């Protein structure tokens, strides 16, 4: 059976730079993404809300679709 439209794509997010020295909201965004340590990778469903979070901390992360 084919993938349903509700499944959507997943995005892998890897923390490649420390959030130390960056504003509190950026640190909070990194934590909200589920990233706790350097080079940790997490997978999330591709949603507009997630894309907004990634845009705020794009300088700290690597994104793979």
C-alpha positions in Angstrom: 0.0 0.0 0.0 1.3 3.5 -0.8 2.2 6.1 1.8 -0.8 8.1 2.9 -0.6 11.9 2.4 -0.9 12.5 6.1 2.5 10.8 6.7 4.5 13.5 4.9 8.3 13.8 4.9 10.6 13.6 7.8 13.5 16.0 8.4 16.8 15.0 10.2 18.2 17.8 12.3 21.7 17.7 13.7 23.2 20.2 16.2 26.6 21.2 14.8 27.4 24.4 16.8 26.9 25.0 20.5 24.1 27.4 21.6 26.4 28.8 24.3 26.7 32.6 23.8 23.4 32.9 21.9 20.2 34.5 23.1 17.9 32.5 25.4 15.1 32.2 22.8 17.6 30.4 20.5 18.7 28.1 23.2 15.1 27.3 24.0 14.4 26.5 20.3 17.3 24.1 20.2 16.0 22.3 23.3 12.5 22.3 21.9 13.8 20.5 18.8 15.0 17.8 21.2 18.7 18.6 20.7 20.8 18.3 23.9 24.4 17.7 22.8 26.6 18.4 19.8 26.3 16.1 16.8 23.0 14.7 18.1 20.5 14.0 15.4 16.7 13.9 15.7 14.0 13.3 13.2 10.8 15.4 12.9 7.8 15.5 10.6 8.0 18.4 8.1 5.5 21.0 9.2 5.3 24.8 8.8 5.9 25.2 12.6 9.0 23.1 12.4 10.3 25.0 9.4 9.9 28.3 11.4 11.9 26.8 14.3 14.6 25.7 12.0 14.8 29.1 10.4 15.5 30.7 13.8 18.6 28.5 14.5 19.8 27.6 11.0 23.3 28.8 12.0 23.6 26.1 14.7 22.1 23.1 12.9 22.5 20.9 9.8 19.2 19.9 8.0 18.8 16.8 5.9 15.5 16.1 4.1 
